[in-house]
């Protein structure tokens, strides 16, 4: 087993990695003041962004769930990696060759179940399948693409490949690359049979399925030959990398445009994603063998930056406040059923949700063939609000020419209207429903008011972040060399009341000390004694600052290294507070005024401390008998005068 990574190498990885780029692969970040960025937290479900990143200090913190740390801890949490694996992953990104203590080398690459090893196997398999697409045996695969008007360049863009017929082509290829059977089984590339392992995908057209970072986590394969008795589409089985409820095909290509256009188009197949992108609908994604669910909604919402409480409102221009989520479905019963499921997921969005249905039942791939790229764009642009589509699909099954049919349609449609999350939209759709049914508006409104919203099937709970003691691949305990996540902050440390003005001033002072130490007078701050901070939590942080050498030590290093140094000096329960203070957006949003703001905050803290000491001395003076203890009274009086003079000078300097 390898030794620990050398400390200086870990520091180098942390310093050279741009935290905003790593976080930005998972979260759409927007400017939130000087040197601060924010977005939706990837570790808990939220509608208002409380996740902040401060690149200058290399820290992130969520003010909603309390998670926080540096870029290494972010990768650990978001990708489920151990500390060593996270450092190795980031080192690979920035080109740092790691060194290990005790002469150890990198962790053995032969242990099954390791994430990076499985990613390597998938990457090599994807390259193999791509190469095979131009082989003589792939004529059927090339014909399939050509019939759908996909050219070779299109296949290369989407990484489309071909899994040759035969039982062990990819198996032999990857074994020659040094992968073990256990690793290939863990990646889902081969299957265990009675006579050994054999390729999972054989004689099929293959699409690589990538996560939001662009890593290949699995594959989808389409049957080509009649003798193939398997399903029409076959995907990678559930693995430590591939969870079908948590991946969206095309998300790696669409993520930038989704964030830019504030729109995502959900289609139903791999070729539909290709057709949409090639038709100019570059925000198209597809689920992989499962219905669109809550985990997919989370991915989409983070990329949309789905945060506005005013979302869900369509403007006269045709655009929507808060972004758009557009589902494309067939016009048949199955498509209507899928729309009803999407209606349930609408409650998870602030963005306006729509349905784009082609009247003749063509999917985007077929539509592109029949009408060209313009037809696909017209389909998306001609979207209908999801609520309208669902309600109309519900009542169309009834004979509205009869009283019984109208009443039956009302009884079924009223719960749908009652389930609309936006209270302001419900009465409007109740009014529309009355018109579609040809019934009195008051009758319909009463039916909607008394109806219970349709119950949604509960989602299987999926942890937002890896937990200690979780199982690894195959139900086995996670690898023992993974360092466990940092324990939760101790409940013994009472958090200050944010409405307490003294606590607020002390907090602001620590924020600038951690974020802009170079703008402050080191001698002035370092002269403050431990009694300066009255709030226990902030006193503990101040103790860590003093233990790190104070602002005198901060002057010799960058802000990110300074925060790391302070964190090392703090006891475990205090470290999350340090990260939080280092990431909190400062109220001053003018870069040229930031130093002045920081200096003013510290001066105010010094003034507060002087006032507290003056009050103590005045109290002592009142308790001292000037006759019985004349010397003590004189000393206290002189000390009081000195402090009052110091405070006067401080305030005059501010004026």
Secondary structure, DSSP 8 states (H G I E B T S, - for coil): ----B-HHHHHHHHHHS-HHHHHHTTS--EE-STT-EEE--SSS--SS--EEEETTTTEEEETTT--EEEHHHHHHHHHT--HHHHHHHHHHHHT----BGGG--S--TTSTT-HHHHHHHHHHHHHHHHHHTTSGGGHHHHHHHHHTT--HHHHHHHT-EEE-SSSSHHHHHHHHTT--HHHHHHHTSEEEETTEEEES--SEEEEEEE-TTS-EEEEEEEE--TT--S-SEEE----SS--GGG--BTHHHHHHHHHHHTEEEEESSHHHHHHHHHTT-TTEEE-SSS---HHHHHHHHHHHT---TT-SEE-TTS-EET-EEEEEE-SSHHHHHHHHHHHHHHTT-SSEEEEEE-TT---HHHHHHHH-HHHHHHHHHT-EEHHHHHHHHHHTTS-TTSHHHHHHHHHHHHHHHHT-S-HHHHHHHHHHHHHHHT--HHHHHHHHHH-------------SS--TT-B-GGG-B--TTS--------TTS----TT-HHHHHHHHHHHHHHH-GGGS-HHHHHT--GGG--SHHHHHHHHHHHHTTHHHHHTTS-HHHHHHHHHHHS-HHHHHHHHHHHHS--S---GGGHHHHHHHHHHHHHHHHHHHHHHHHHHHHHHS-TTTTHHHHHHHHHHHHHHHHHHHHHHHHH-
